[in-house]
Amino acid sequence: MPDQTPHMRRAARRREQSGGVGVRQPVFFLHIPKTAGTSFLLTLENIFGSSHLVRLDPNQPGFHERFAAILEGRDEPFSCLAGHIPLHALGRHADRFRVFTILRNPLARVFSLYRFIRQAPPEVKTELGLSENDTFQAFITSRAPGLSAQTNNAMCRMLADDPGFTDPHDPRFTHAEDHPALIEQALALLERIDFGLAEDMPGTHRIIQHQWPVPFALDELMLNTTERDETDRAWRHVLEVVNRNRLDIVLYERARTLFQARLAALDSTQAAGDPRGVVFQPVAGTCISLSDVAGRQGFYGWENTGIAWLTAGGPARIHFLPPAPLSRVRLRIFGMGTNYPFDRIKLHLHGYPLPFTIIERDAEWCTIETRLARSIEGVNTLSITPPCFIAVRSLDPTSSDTRSLGIALQSLEFSL
């Protein structure tokens, strides 16, 4: 099983002994573009809590200053750092993090990138050296650094601890394929960290559950998908991608063998470990924004409006360590429309129905409070099932939002 480097293990023990962020070593999600990372980021947000997940974009103003502050420990505490940031950028601070990444079949990754860019706004295409109606040939042969790095062995570039392959001013940037040692450098990292495959997200989730560990099963929600087309059926297009990603193809096949071996080594039981940091630890009498709640499932991402919508297809769940053997829960909820049937919401505590009373209602807003209920020892699960979902486009046909929504949660509070 992956072990992380010895200095990473020592750093983790020091943080546990000193009561560091979330008790655990922070996760660094090395997000390789177009590897199902957007969907996985939602998984991380639900595991650690929205406010404890820091997303960084190297193209945004102030990135270098913020990144430096994070690496030097001058930023706010967090549980997970994520971004399209190559390994070498961590430098000597790599031992502060538990590094994780996701790989994807190189052909599928590049064709997905093409479909994504085709749908991008004109200004984005201009930044990448493309025009509005450029062909696949223009896309794959582009020498614009921001695009070329993503279409030519991007996985090896980001995983190898060598800045020369991500620096457009370095000769190695243009001729990465002339350096097959990149494969071994990238594989060396994968051998000492946890990683997943976009083609096997259930297996990826199993590894996360055992290795971090997470005391509940993880949901799989696919976001940011692009509509399939016939681009990847043209043999000339496939050959172009193969010729520019030979190192990534070899890396992926070797990584896939390693990944399958790790899965086979897992037993069927959930790994034991300290659940703090990946489950909610409420303090009685304190109202907590959902953005601060770790250990949740079945929610879309936290929105600037101060709510997170529940996803359709199953109950939302909040996993928590109870503040007392007996407690009530108060939930502040936003509904789809002023006539939403809040009274038909179903709550369950570790599988048993949990009655509640509506104590306040104002248009789309509602506050409900449960009866006093007894918790079980260890991790408890509160499940929330909306009575109905409404397609956003049925209310606004011009909306680009394809979701069906019912209720959103703003905050919760436990009381004795």
C-alpha positions as CSV (number, residue, x, y, z in Angstrom):
1,M,0.0,0.0,0.0
2,P,1.1,3.6,-0.6
3,D,3.1,4.9,2.3
4,Q,4.1,8.5,1.5
5,T,7.7,9.4,2.1
6,P,9.2,9.1,5.6
7,H,9.5,12.8,6.1
8,M,5.8,13.1,5.2
9,R,4.9,10.5,7.8
10,R,7.0,12.3,10.5
11,A,5.3,15.6,9.6
12,A,1.9,14.0,10.0
13,R,2.8,12.6,13.5
14,R,4.0,16.1,14.5
15,R,0.7,17.7,13.5
16,E,-1.3,15.1,15.3
17,Q,0.6,15.6,18.5
18,S,0.3,19.4,18.3
19,G,-3.4,19.4,17.4
20,G,-2.9,20.8,13.9
21,V,-5.4,21.6,11.2
22,G,-8.2,19.0,11.3
23,V,-5.7,16.9,13.4
24,R,-4.6,15.5,10.0
25,Q,-1.9,16.3,7.5
26,P,-3.6,18.5,4.9
27,V,-4.3,17.0,1.5
28,F,-2.8,18.5,-1.6
29,F,-4.9,17.6,-4.6
30,L,-2.6,17.9,-7.6
31,H,-5.4,18.5,-10.2
32,I,-4.3,17.5,-13.7
33,P,-6.6,19.2,-16.2
34,K,-9.5,17.1,-17.5
35,T,-9.1,14.1,-15.2
36,A,-12.6,14.3,-13.6
37,G,-11.1,16.7,-11.1
38,T,-14.1,19.0,-11.0
39,S,-16.3,16.2,-9.8
40,F,-13.7,15.0,-7.3
41,L,-13.4,18.6,-5.9
42,L,-17.0,18.3,-4.9
43,T,-16.2,15.1,-3.1
44,L,-13.3,16.8,-1.3
45,E,-15.6,19.8,-0.4
46,N,-18.1,17.5,1.2
47,I,-15.5,15.5,3.0
48,F,-13.6,18.4,4.5
49,G,-16.2,21.2,4.4
50,S,-16.3,24.1,1.9
51,S,-14.4,26.6,4.1
52,H,-11.6,24.1,4.7
53,L,-10.9,23.5,1.0
54,V,-8.6,26.0,-0.7
55,R,-8.8,26.1,-4.5
56,L,-6.0,28.0,-6.2
57,D,-5.8,29.1,-9.8
58,P,-2.3,29.9,-11.0
59,N,-3.8,32.3,-13.6
60,Q,-5.5,34.4,-11.1
61,P,-4.0,37.7,-9.8
62,G,-2.3,37.3,-6.5
63,F,-1.7,33.6,-6.9
64,H,2.0,33.6,-6.1
65,E,1.6,35.7,-2.9
66,R,-1.3,33.5,-1.6
67,F,0.5,30.3,-2.5
68,A,3.6,31.4,-0.7
69,A,1.6,32.3,2.4
70,I,0.0,28.9,2.4
71,L,3.2,27.0,2.0
72,E,4.9,29.0,4.8
73,G,1.9,28.6,7.1
74,R,0.9,32.2,7.1
75,D,-2.6,31.6,5.7
76,E,-5.8,30.5,7.4
77,P,-6.0,26.9,8.6
78,F,-7.3,24.5,6.0
79,S,-7.7,20.7,5.4
80,C,-7.2,20.5,1.6
81,L,-5.4,22.5,-1.0
82,A,-6.3,22.0,-4.7
83,G,-5.2,23.4,-8.0
84,H,-3.6,22.9,-11.4
85,I,-0.2,23.1,-9.6
86,P,2.7,20.9,-10.6
87,L,4.5,18.9,-7.9
88,H,7.7,20.9,-8.1
89,A,5.9,24.0,-7.0
90,L,5.7,22.6,-3.5
91,G,9.4,22.5,-3.2
92,R,10.7,21.9,0.3
93,H,7.2,22.3,1.7
94,A,6.0,19.0,0.1
95,D,6.3,17.2,3.5
96,R,3.5,19.4,4.8
97,F,1.0,17.7,2.6
98,R,-0.5,14.3,1.8
99,V,-0.3,14.5,-2.0
100,F,-3.1,13.0,-4.0
101,T,-3.9,13.0,-7.8
102,I,-6.1,11.4,-10.4
103,L,-4.9,10.1,-13.7
104,R,-7.0,9.5,-16.9
105,N,-6.5,7.6,-20.1
106,P,-4.4,10.1,-22.1
107,L,-6.5,9.9,-25.2
108,A,-9.7,10.4,-23.4
109,R,-8.1,13.3,-21.4
110,V,-7.0,15.2,-24.5
111,F,-10.2,14.7,-26.5
112,S,-12.2,15.9,-23.4
113,L,-9.9,19.0,-23.3
114,Y,-10.7,19.7,-26.9
115,R,-14.5,19.5,-26.4
116,F,-14.2,21.7,-23.3
117,I,-12.2,24.4,-25.1
118,R,-14.7,24.3,-28.0
119,Q,-17.4,25.4,-25.6
120,A,-15.2,28.0,-23.9
121,P,-15.8,31.8,-24.3
122,P,-14.0,33.5,-27.2
123,E,-11.6,35.3,-24.8
124,V,-10.4,32.0,-23.4
125,K,-9.7,30.6,-26.8
126,T,-7.8,33.8,-27.7
127,E,-5.6,33.3,-24.6
128,L,-4.9,29.8,-25.8
129,G,-4.0,31.0,-29.3
130,L,-7.1,29.7,-30.9
131,S,-9.8,31.4,-33.0
132,E,-13.6,30.8,-32.6
133,N,-13.9,28.2,-35.3
134,D,-10.5,26.5,-35.1
135,T,-10.3,22.8,-36.0
136,F,-9.0,19.9,-34.0
137,Q,-5.7,20.1,-36.0
138,A,-5.2,23.7,-34.9
139,F,-5.9,22.7,-31.3
140,I,-3.5,19.7,-31.2
141,T,-0.7,21.5,-33.1
142,S,-0.9,24.7,-31.1
143,R,2.4,25.9,-29.7
144,A,0.7,28.3,-27.2
145,P,2.4,27.4,-23.9
146,G,-0.9,27.3,-22.0
147,L,-2.3,24.7,-24.4
148,S,0.7,22.8,-25.6
149,A,1.6,21.8,-22.0
150,Q,-1.9,20.2,-21.7
151,T,-1.9,18.4,-25.0
152,N,1.7,17.0,-24.8
153,N,2.3,14.6,-21.9
154,A,0.6,16.7,-19.3
155,M,0.5,14.1,-16.6
156,C,4.2,13.4,-16.8
157,R,5.0,17.1,-16.8
158,M,3.0,17.8,-13.6
159,L,4.0,14.7,-11.7
160,A,7.8,14.9,-12.4
161,D,9.5,17.0,-9.8
162,D,11.2,19.1,-12.5
163,P,10.2,22.8,-13.3
164,G,11.9,22.6,-16.7
165,F,8.9,20.7,-18.2
166,T,6.4,23.3,-17.2
167,D,8.5,26.4,-17.9
168,P,7.9,27.7,-21.5
169,H,11.3,29.4,-21.4
170,D,13.2,26.1,-20.8
171,P,14.2,24.1,-23.9
172,R,12.8,20.9,-22.2
173,F,9.3,22.3,-22.3
174,T,9.0,22.0,-26.1
175,H,10.7,18.7,-26.3
176,A,9.4,16.7,-23.4
177,E,9.0,13.6,-25.5
178,D,12.8,13.5,-25.9
179,H,13.1,12.8,-22.1
180,P,11.6,9.3,-21.4
181,A,13.1,9.5,-17.9
182,L,10.0,11.6,-17.2
183,I,8.1,8.4,-17.0
184,E,10.2,7.1,-14.1
185,Q,10.2,10.4,-12.3
186,A,6.4,10.5,-12.4
187,L,6.0,6.9,-11.5
188,A,8.4,7.3,-8.5
189,L,5.9,9.9,-7.1
190,L,2.9,7.7,-7.7
191,E,4.6,4.8,-5.9
192,R,4.8,6.8,-2.7
193,I,1.5,8.7,-2.7
194,D,-2.2,7.8,-3.0
195,F,-3.7,8.3,-6.5
196,G,-6.9,7.4,-8.4
197,L,-8.0,6.7,-11.9
198,A,-10.8,8.7,-13.6
199,E,-11.9,5.4,-15.3
200,D,-12.4,3.7,-11.9
201,M,-13.9,6.3,-9.4
202,P,-15.5,3.6,-7.2
203,G,-12.0,2.1,-6.8
204,T,-10.5,5.5,-6.2
205,H,-13.0,6.2,-3.5
206,R,-12.2,2.8,-1.8
207,I,-8.5,3.8,-1.6
208,I,-9.4,7.2,-0.1
209,Q,-11.7,5.6,2.5
210,H,-9.0,3.2,3.6
211,Q,-5.9,5.5,3.4
212,W,-7.1,8.8,4.8
213,P,-9.4,7.2,6.4
214,V,-13.0,8.3,5.8
215,P,-15.6,6.5,8.0
216,F,-18.4,6.5,5.4
217,A,-19.0,5.5,1.8
218,L,-18.3,8.2,-0.8
219,D,-20.8,9.3,-3.4
220,E,-19.9,9.5,-7.1
221,L,-21.3,12.6,-8.8
222,M,-20.1,13.5,-12.3
223,L,-19.9,17.3,-13.1
224,N,-18.5,19.4,-15.9
225,T,-19.1,16.7,-18.5
226,T,-18.8,17.8,-22.2
227,E,-21.0,16.4,-24.9
228,R,-19.4,13.7,-26.9
229,D,-18.8,14.2,-30.6
230,E,-17.1,12.3,-33.5
231,T,-13.7,13.9,-33.0
232,D,-12.1,10.9,-31.4
233,R,-13.4,8.5,-34.1
234,A,-11.1,10.0,-36.8
235,W,-8.0,7.8,-36.9
236,R,-5.9,10.8,-37.9
237,H,-6.9,12.6,-34.7
238,V,-6.2,9.6,-32.6
239,L,-2.8,9.2,-34.1
240,E,-2.0,12.9,-33.5
241,V,-2.9,12.5,-29.8
242,V,-0.9,9.3,-29.5
243,N,2.2,10.9,-31.1
244,R,2.1,13.7,-28.6
245,N,1.4,11.7,-25.5
246,R,3.6,8.6,-25.7
247,L,5.1,9.2,-22.3
248,D,1.7,9.7,-20.7
249,I,0.4,6.5,-22.3
250,V,3.2,4.4,-20.9
251,L,2.9,6.1,-17.5
252,Y,-0.9,5.5,-17.4
253,E,-0.5,1.8,-18.2
254,R,2.1,1.3,-15.5
255,A,0.1,3.3,-13.1
256,R,-3.0,1.3,-13.8
257,T,-1.2,-1.9,-12.9
258,L,-0.1,-0.3,-9.6
259,F,-3.6,1.0,-8.9
260,Q,-5.1,-2.5,-9.5
261,A,-2.6,-4.1,-7.2
262,R,-3.4,-1.6,-4.4
263,L,-7.1,-2.3,-4.8
264,A,-6.5,-6.0,-4.6
265,A,-4.5,-5.5,-1.4
266,L,-7.4,-3.8,0.3
267,D,-9.5,-5.9,2.6
268,S,-13.3,-5.6,2.8
269,T,-13.4,-3.8,6.1
270,Q,-13.3,-0.1,6.6
271,A,-9.9,1.1,7.9
272,A,-9.9,2.2,11.4
273,G,-8.7,5.7,12.3
274,D,-9.4,9.0,13.9
275,P,-12.6,10.4,12.3
276,R,-11.9,14.0,13.3
277,G,-11.3,16.3,10.4
278,V,-13.6,14.3,8.1
279,V,-16.7,14.3,10.2
280,F,-18.6,17.2,11.8
281,Q,-17.9,17.9,15.5
282,P,-20.7,20.2,16.6
283,V,-20.6,22.3,19.8
284,A,-23.9,22.4,21.5
285,G,-25.6,25.8,21.2
286,T,-23.4,27.0,18.3
287,C,-25.0,27.7,14.9
288,I,-22.6,26.4,12.2
289,S,-22.7,27.4,8.5
290,L,-22.8,24.4,6.3
291,S,-19.6,25.6,4.7
292,D,-17.8,24.7,7.9
293,V,-19.4,21.2,8.1
294,A,-17.1,18.3,7.2
295,G,-18.3,14.8,6.6
296,R,-21.3,15.5,4.5
297,Q,-22.7,13.9,1.3
298,G,-25.3,14.5,-1.2
299,F,-24.7,18.3,-1.6
300,Y,-23.7,20.4,-4.5
301,G,-20.9,23.0,-3.9
302,W,-21.3,25.9,-1.5
303,E,-22.7,29.0,-3.3
304,N,-21.9,32.7,-2.7
305,T,-25.5,33.1,-1.7
306,G,-24.7,31.2,1.5
307,I,-26.4,27.8,0.7
308,A,-25.7,24.4,-0.7
309,W,-28.4,22.5,-2.6
310,L,-29.1,18.9,-2.0
311,T,-28.5,16.6,-5.0
312,A,-31.3,14.5,-6.5
313,G,-31.1,10.7,-6.4
314,G,-30.8,10.0,-2.7
315,P,-30.8,11.5,0.8
316,A,-28.2,14.0,1.9
317,R,-26.2,12.9,4.9
318,I,-24.2,14.6,7.6
319,H,-21.9,12.4,9.6
320,F,-21.1,13.8,13.0
321,L,-19.7,13.1,16.4
322,P,-22.5,14.0,18.9
323,P,-22.0,16.8,21.4
324,A,-24.0,14.9,24.0
325,P,-26.0,11.6,24.3
326,L,-29.2,13.5,23.8
327,S,-29.7,16.6,21.6
328,R,-31.9,18.4,19.1
329,V,-31.0,19.6,15.7
330,R,-32.1,22.9,14.2
331,L,-31.8,23.3,10.4
332,R,-32.1,26.5,8.4
333,I,-33.4,25.6,4.9
334,F,-34.1,27.3,1.6
335,G,-36.7,25.8,-0.7
336,M,-37.5,26.0,-4.4
337,G,-40.4,28.4,-4.3
338,T,-42.6,30.0,-1.7
339,N,-45.0,27.0,-1.5
340,Y,-42.3,24.3,-1.1
341,P,-43.7,21.5,1.1
342,F,-41.2,21.7,3.9
343,D,-43.4,19.7,6.2
344,R,-42.9,16.6,4.0
345,I,-39.1,16.6,4.4
346,K,-37.9,13.3,6.0
347,L,-35.2,13.2,8.6
348,H,-33.5,10.1,9.9
349,L,-30.9,9.7,12.6
350,H,-28.8,6.5,12.2
351,G,-31.6,5.0,10.2
352,Y,-34.6,5.9,12.5
353,P,-37.2,8.5,11.6
354,L,-36.5,11.8,13.4
355,P,-39.7,13.9,13.9
356,F,-39.4,17.7,13.6
357,T,-41.4,20.9,14.0
358,I,-41.4,23.9,11.7
359,I,-40.6,26.8,14.1
360,E,-40.3,29.6,11.5
361,R,-41.3,30.1,7.9
362,D,-40.7,33.1,5.6
363,A,-41.3,32.7,1.9
364,E,-38.6,30.4,0.6
365,W,-37.0,30.1,4.0
366,C,-37.8,27.7,6.7
367,T,-36.3,26.7,10.1
368,I,-37.1,23.2,11.5
369,E,-36.1,21.7,14.9
370,T,-36.1,18.0,15.7
371,R,-37.3,16.4,18.9
372,L,-34.7,15.4,21.5
373,A,-33.0,12.3,20.1
374,R,-30.4,9.8,21.4
375,S,-27.2,9.4,19.6
376,I,-25.1,6.3,19.3
377,E,-21.5,6.0,20.3
378,G,-19.0,7.1,17.6
379,V,-20.0,8.6,14.2
380,N,-23.7,9.3,13.8
381,T,-25.5,10.0,10.5
382,L,-28.3,12.5,10.0
383,S,-30.0,12.0,6.6
384,I,-32.2,14.6,4.9
385,T,-34.7,13.6,2.1
386,P,-36.5,16.4,0.2
387,P,-40.1,15.5,-0.8
388,C,-39.6,16.7,-4.4
389,F,-37.2,18.2,-6.9
390,I,-37.9,20.8,-9.6
391,A,-36.0,21.2,-12.8
392,V,-34.5,24.7,-12.9
393,R,-35.2,24.9,-16.6
394,S,-38.9,24.3,-16.0
395,L,-39.0,27.6,-14.1
396,D,-36.5,29.4,-16.4
397,P,-36.2,27.9,-19.9
398,T,-33.2,30.2,-20.6
399,S,-31.2,29.0,-17.7
400,S,-28.0,27.1,-18.3
401,D,-28.5,25.2,-15.0
402,T,-29.4,21.6,-15.9
403,R,-30.0,20.5,-12.2
404,S,-33.2,19.5,-10.5
405,L,-33.4,21.2,-7.1
406,G,-35.5,20.9,-4.0
407,I,-34.0,22.3,-0.8
408,A,-30.7,23.9,0.2
409,L,-29.2,24.0,3.6
410,Q,-27.7,27.1,5.1
411,S,-26.8,26.2,8.7
412,L,-27.4,23.8,11.5
413,E,-27.3,23.9,15.3
414,F,-27.3,21.2,18.0
415,S,-28.9,22.0,21.3
416,L,-29.3,20.0,24.6
